[in-house]
Structure formats: structure tokens, C-alpha cells
Amino acid sequence: MNLVAHQLLSFNNPEWQIGNHLGEVIKAKKYLHFPEPIQKGILLHRLIDSYTDAHEVVKKSSTLLHKDYGKYSPVIVDIFYDFILIKNWDKFNEVPFDIFKANCYKLFMQYMDLYPPKLKMMTKALIKNDWFAAYSNYDGIEKTLRGLSVRTTFQNNMYMAVKDLYIKESEFEANFMNFFPDLTHECKTFLGITS
């Protein structure tokens, strides 16, 4: 899953949200250097990623892209799933998306001193270029994929996948709607949320 889903699945707990954000760059046992509630968020990030990668429905979505995009297919699916999450936002959160987004950005800024340099740079770019909003439309998805494609080791045509989203959106959406409740349940179980 991508950035928006990671924040939503932190269930409005600031420490979990920041830990989940730090999970983008904190690897191995380095999570132990942070306060316990933030550690929980970092481990939540890892759970979300591993559960998503192993889920049969997500693999089904990746298969729709694999012929043209190979090993980059799961990365593209993560971004498509944020697009679909935002499109169906009202089904998953009572707080309007624009307010949720603004609250996330404000929180990210408050904890900036805690981030390693790589995440600090990424977070500044995220806020400046309004990445969360970019995930909500085709142009933004294409721009995001172009940016990712530049940062990868091997030459690829990831940015062209936006046409696959346009053509097969209903399939990706059906897969997401099938998968996301499973992921939400898994996260709540991990966090001890019973409601």
C-alpha cells in the first residue's frame, strides 16, 4: 500500500501515523531507537507491506500489469490502490479527504526533526507538491509514476501504466474493495483495536 492508505490505517493515532511514515525508511532493528508508540507505527508499516504483498487479491491486480511492467507491477498497484481509496473515501472515513490530508501534512511537519535526512527531504517534497492530492486523479498518477521511474535502477515505462488504470479501473477497484477490509481487519488486530 502507498502513503495515503498507511496513514488511514494508523487510525488517527499521531504516534502510529508518524511511525508508519518513518517505516518508509527505517529498516531492521533501527526502529528500537524510537519511543514505543512510534515503534508500533513502524511495525504497523511493515505489517501493511508484508500482508499486502502476500495477499492473493493484490497479486491478481499485479498480474493485470505484469506483462508490460514486470517487477514494477506491485509498486504501480500500490499507487493505483491509493487512487481507488481516495475515490471511495467516504466508505472508509468520516473525515473529508481534504481535511484528513491537511491534518497529515501538519503532523508530518510537527515531527520533522525526528526524520532521517532522506525522509525529511521526501516529506518536504510530498507537502510542497501535494502528493496526496496527486494520487486522486489520472494526471497526478502519471506524474507520480514518472517520478518513480526516474528513481529506479533499471529503465522502465512505468508512467504508461496510467492507461491500464483507465482501461481496467473497474477490475482494480473490485480487487481493492475485496482486499482492503481484510487489510483493515489485520491492522486492527495488530493494534488491539476492537471496534
Secondary structure, DSSP 8 states (H G I E B T S, - for coil): --HHHHHHTTTT-HHHHHHHHHTTT--GGGGGGS-HHHHHHHHHHHHHHHHHHH-HHHHHHHHHHHHHHGGGHHHHHHHHHHHHHHHTGGGT-SS-HHHHHHHHHHHHHHTGGGS-HHHHHHHHHHHHTTHHHHTTSHHHHHHHHHHHHHHSSS---GGGGHHHHHHHHHHHHHHHHHHHHHHHHHHHHHHT---
